[in-house]
Amino acid sequence: MSDFDAIDTIEREDEENSSSIESYTPSPEPVIIRGAGNITVFGLSNKFSREFPTTLTGRLAPEEFVGSITRVNTVLRKTLPISARWLLCGCCFCICTCGCSLWPVICLSKRTRNAIEKSLESENTKSLS
């Protein structure tokens, strides 16, 4: 019988602790925008569709969305052709260089991601001001 009392006491402690914990509010589901291009280099598509997704209705103005996607597409348009050329050259010399010829493509991919992140971050800070 004493074992049952111990369990009952623990459950009461849990109930008291759960009431003191702040209530959990679920965050909204993230909106995923897939690339619409025909070329993908290391996970970066060469363009995104400017069509406004219905899941963003009420969260973002369509004009802001189109502006953001246009900026991202501009960055991709400038950087991905160079990355594709370096990838082709890297694949040609991959055996001779033991794979080291692919490092420039990896670095260019990281640079492109950083440029996109900076563009979106500056846009977010402008909209908050």
MORA-V793105 format. One record per helix or strand. SS is the DSSP state (H for helix, E for strand). FROM is the first residue (numbers start at 1). TO is the last residue. If there is no record, write none. Layout:
ss=SS from=FROM to=TO
ss=SS from=FROM to=TO
//
This chain:
ss=H from=2 to=20
ss=E from=35 to=35
ss=E from=40 to=41
ss=E from=44 to=45
ss=E from=48 to=48
ss=H from=54 to=56
ss=H from=62 to=92
ss=H from=100 to=128
//
